[in-house]
């Protein structure tokens, strides 16, 4: 079974192993950090106070020497904005 990497604060322990690839997806908010998932699409995350928010992600690969950021725009210009 594939590991399930949760994209929210949790207490799950998942050892990172060479070859694993996953995303880190921080969300920056201008107001409350309290959120809920919209009932309209069961996907969109909204702040409880309706403040503006932005989300972005980086894809990382676990290597024998540490981690490689696959969406690094310096090394991979195709990912630059």
Beta strands, then each sheet from edge to edge (+ up, - down):
strand 1: 21-24
strand 2: 27-29
strand 3: 35-37
strand 4: 45-47
strand 5: 53-55
strand 6: 58-63
strand 7: 66-69
sheet 1: 1+ 6- 7+
sheet 2: 2+ 5-
sheet 3: 3+ 4-
end
